[in-house]
Amino acid sequence: MKLLYGTVLGICLTFAATTAVGQPRELHPRLVRAIEALRDAKAYLEAAPHDFGGHKREAIRACDEAIHQLDLARAYRPR
């Protein structure tokens, strides 16, 4: 009985986490958008011909760290 309950619960959770067209529904869309914005900012910094008053390297590093932390947060699934 427990196995059946677990299987049904798993199917329900999978179904609840998908959209009508069967694509996974993002649980944290704001974090996804923030990661995209940080990646865009990092690319902008890397392509820039100047060093932003000496802050370019640290700003790129901070983008990398923020992306990493947001990826960890995005992976969180409430129980």
N, C-alpha and C positions, 0 to 999 in steps of 0.2 A: 504494500500500500504506500509506504514512504517513497519507494522508487517511482511509482506512478504519480504521486503528488509532486515530486521533484521534477519529473519530466514535463508534466502539465504546466507547472510554474515556469520552467525554463522556456517552453513554447510561448506562454503568455508574455513573458518579459521580452522575448525576441520580437514578437508581434507588436508589442507596445512601443518598441524602440525603432520601428520602421514607419516610413511614410506610406501613403496610399499606393505609391508606385514601387514600393519594396526597397527603397534606399534607406540606409541607416539614418535615423534622426540624430542630429548633433545635440548632445545634452547641454553643452556650454557654448552657444553660438557667439556670445560676446567675447569669450576668450579666443575663439578661432579668429574673429575679426581683429582682435588686438595683436595676435601673432602675425597675421598678414600685414598689418600696419607697421609693426616692428621690422619685419623682413624688408618691406619697402623702404623704410627709413634707413636701415642698414645698407641696402644697395645704393641708396642715394649718397650716403656718407662715403662709401667705398669708391664710388665713381667721381666724387667731387675732386677738383684739381687743387683745392686748398685744404688746410688742416683745422679749420674752424677755431682759430686762435689757440691751437695746441690741444684741443679737446677731441679731435677726430678718433684717435686710437682708443681712448677710454670710452667714448660714446659707442663705438662699434662693439667693444667688449661688454658694455652694459646692455646693449641690444641682445647680444648672444645669451647673456645670463638671464635676462627677462624672458626671452623666448623659451629657454630651458625651463624656467620656473613655471611659466604659463602652460607648457606642454605637460608638466607633471600635474598641475592643477586640473587641466582639461581631462586627463586620464582618470580623474577621480569619479567614481560612480557611487552615488548614495545607496545605502543598503536598505 
